[in-house]
Amino acid sequence: MTNNELDLHGIKHQDVQLLVEDWVLVNQYSIPLNIICGNSAKMIQLVDEVLTNKLNIKYRMWQYGVIVVDFV
């Protein structure tokens, strides 16, 4: 894991929202931020909820399971 990449493989669903929120805020100056969700629709949904609902951040998914935050 680097400052601009967060790999969620092996992370429990209940830990995702707090981890993603904290990581995005700490690394907001290392844009673009890549969040690796893998092929889990649930993991993608959890990350989406944090980014759109809690942080009001728009993102793109250039490949299924890889979320890219270009602006914070």
Backbone bond lengths (Angstrom), bond angles and torsions (degrees), N, CA, C in turn:
res aa  C-N    CA-C-N  psi(-1)  N-CA   C-N-CA  omega(-1)  CA-C   N-CA-C  phi
1 M - - - 1.460 - - 1.529 108.64 -
2 T 1.317 115.26 128.10 1.461 121.13 176.39 1.520 108.94 -107.99
3 N 1.321 116.31 179.89 1.462 119.68 179.08 1.517 112.60 -61.92
4 N 1.337 116.49 -28.74 1.457 116.89 -177.17 1.523 113.36 -109.99
5 E 1.337 118.54 13.39 1.455 120.80 177.05 1.523 110.87 -138.93
6 L 1.318 114.71 128.60 1.463 122.06 177.72 1.522 107.56 -120.45
7 D 1.322 116.98 117.64 1.458 122.74 179.22 1.524 108.43 -100.61
8 L 1.324 116.08 118.19 1.456 121.06 -175.56 1.524 113.32 -92.72
9 H 1.320 117.61 4.96 1.467 119.63 176.12 1.520 108.88 -60.18
10 G 1.319 116.34 129.35 1.455 121.21 178.61 1.515 114.45 87.74
11 I 1.326 117.92 -5.16 1.461 121.47 179.09 1.533 108.83 -87.84
12 K 1.308 116.92 134.46 1.469 121.07 179.62 1.522 109.97 -71.88
13 H 1.330 115.67 144.49 1.464 120.85 -177.94 1.524 112.10 -54.64
14 Q 1.316 117.82 -38.79 1.464 119.82 -177.46 1.524 112.82 -68.42
15 D 1.330 117.54 -16.08 1.466 121.04 -179.30 1.529 113.34 -97.53
16 V 1.328 116.71 -9.14 1.460 121.04 -170.76 1.521 112.86 -66.04
17 Q 1.307 118.43 -48.38 1.460 120.31 -172.28 1.522 112.83 -61.27
18 L 1.310 117.95 -47.59 1.464 120.53 179.27 1.523 111.22 -66.79
19 L 1.321 117.13 -41.73 1.466 121.42 179.36 1.523 111.18 -60.55
20 V 1.330 117.31 -48.18 1.466 121.18 -178.37 1.524 110.83 -65.09
21 E 1.310 116.99 -44.86 1.463 119.87 -179.96 1.530 111.27 -59.36
22 D 1.307 117.36 -49.75 1.461 121.06 179.66 1.522 111.68 -62.51
23 W 1.343 116.65 -44.34 1.456 120.77 -177.25 1.524 111.92 -63.88
24 V 1.332 117.08 -42.66 1.466 120.36 179.12 1.521 110.50 -63.29
25 L 1.320 117.38 -44.30 1.458 119.87 -179.06 1.528 112.52 -66.26
26 V 1.317 117.08 -39.77 1.467 120.64 179.71 1.528 111.35 -68.69
27 N 1.336 116.66 -34.61 1.472 120.88 -174.16 1.521 113.65 -107.07
28 Q 1.309 117.44 20.66 1.463 120.51 -175.45 1.530 114.14 -62.60
29 Y 1.293 118.45 -15.88 1.462 120.91 178.88 1.523 112.26 -96.73
30 S 1.315 117.21 6.06 1.470 122.55 178.22 1.529 110.51 -107.13
31 I 1.306 117.00 36.08 1.467 123.63 -177.90 1.523 109.39 -62.84
32 P 1.311 119.53 141.06 1.456 128.07 0.80 1.526 111.15 -79.37
33 L 1.318 115.05 150.86 1.458 122.11 177.01 1.522 108.58 -104.05
34 N 1.311 116.82 130.51 1.458 122.57 178.60 1.519 108.91 -110.22
35 I 1.324 115.25 127.04 1.462 121.19 177.45 1.521 107.15 -115.95
36 I 1.323 116.17 115.26 1.451 122.52 -178.01 1.526 108.15 -90.66
37 C 1.330 115.68 111.00 1.465 121.61 -179.40 1.525 111.64 -99.52
38 G 1.302 117.44 -20.50 1.452 120.62 -175.11 1.516 110.63 76.60
39 N 1.303 116.97 -158.37 1.463 122.42 -175.88 1.522 113.49 -90.24
40 S 1.306 118.16 13.52 1.454 122.33 -177.96 1.530 110.65 -86.14
41 A 1.338 115.65 112.00 1.464 119.98 177.10 1.526 110.79 -61.71
42 K 1.322 117.27 -35.36 1.470 121.54 178.90 1.525 110.93 -64.87
43 M 1.331 116.96 -42.13 1.464 120.93 179.66 1.532 110.03 -64.44
44 I 1.321 116.23 -42.34 1.465 120.63 177.94 1.523 109.94 -61.85
45 Q 1.318 116.92 -42.49 1.458 121.71 179.06 1.528 111.24 -61.92
46 L 1.323 117.00 -43.68 1.464 120.89 179.91 1.527 111.47 -62.78
47 V 1.329 116.80 -43.23 1.465 120.90 178.66 1.527 109.62 -65.60
48 D 1.323 116.78 -42.36 1.466 121.26 177.95 1.525 110.86 -57.56
49 E 1.315 117.18 -44.33 1.467 121.16 179.92 1.522 111.86 -60.04
50 V 1.313 116.78 -41.81 1.472 120.14 179.15 1.524 110.36 -66.61
51 L 1.322 116.19 -49.52 1.461 119.63 -174.75 1.522 112.28 -67.12
52 T 1.326 117.51 -46.14 1.465 119.48 -174.96 1.514 113.14 -84.39
53 N 1.319 117.96 -43.75 1.468 120.29 -173.92 1.526 113.50 -85.63
54 K 1.309 116.56 -41.86 1.467 119.13 -174.26 1.532 112.26 -90.30
55 L 1.340 116.63 -42.85 1.465 120.11 -175.29 1.535 113.44 -102.34
56 N 1.332 117.01 -9.37 1.462 122.29 -178.86 1.536 111.90 54.49
57 I 1.321 115.46 47.82 1.460 122.49 -178.33 1.523 108.77 -113.24
58 K 1.319 115.66 132.91 1.461 120.32 174.34 1.522 108.37 -89.03
59 Y 1.303 114.98 149.18 1.462 120.04 -178.32 1.521 109.27 -144.53
60 R 1.309 115.53 173.09 1.467 120.74 174.68 1.519 108.17 -130.96
61 M 1.307 115.41 157.40 1.453 120.41 176.35 1.526 106.63 -120.06
62 W 1.323 116.57 98.16 1.464 120.11 -175.76 1.526 111.36 -76.89
63 Q 1.292 116.71 -18.47 1.468 123.22 177.05 1.527 105.24 -148.90
64 Y 1.331 117.01 142.73 1.465 118.62 -178.46 1.534 109.61 -56.02
65 G 1.310 115.87 126.20 1.457 121.16 178.47 1.516 114.88 92.45
66 V 1.338 117.34 -1.23 1.472 120.86 177.54 1.521 107.99 -123.69
67 I 1.312 115.82 110.42 1.466 122.14 -179.41 1.522 108.44 -98.74
68 V 1.342 115.36 133.41 1.455 120.89 -178.37 1.533 108.50 -119.55
69 V 1.323 115.24 125.77 1.463 122.17 176.31 1.520 106.95 -103.91
70 D 1.338 116.15 115.62 1.463 120.83 -178.88 1.525 113.47 -97.01
71 F 1.324 117.05 -23.80 1.464 121.84 -178.29 1.531 108.93 -138.63
72 V 1.312 116.24 139.74 1.469 121.07 175.71 1.502 108.29 -118.73
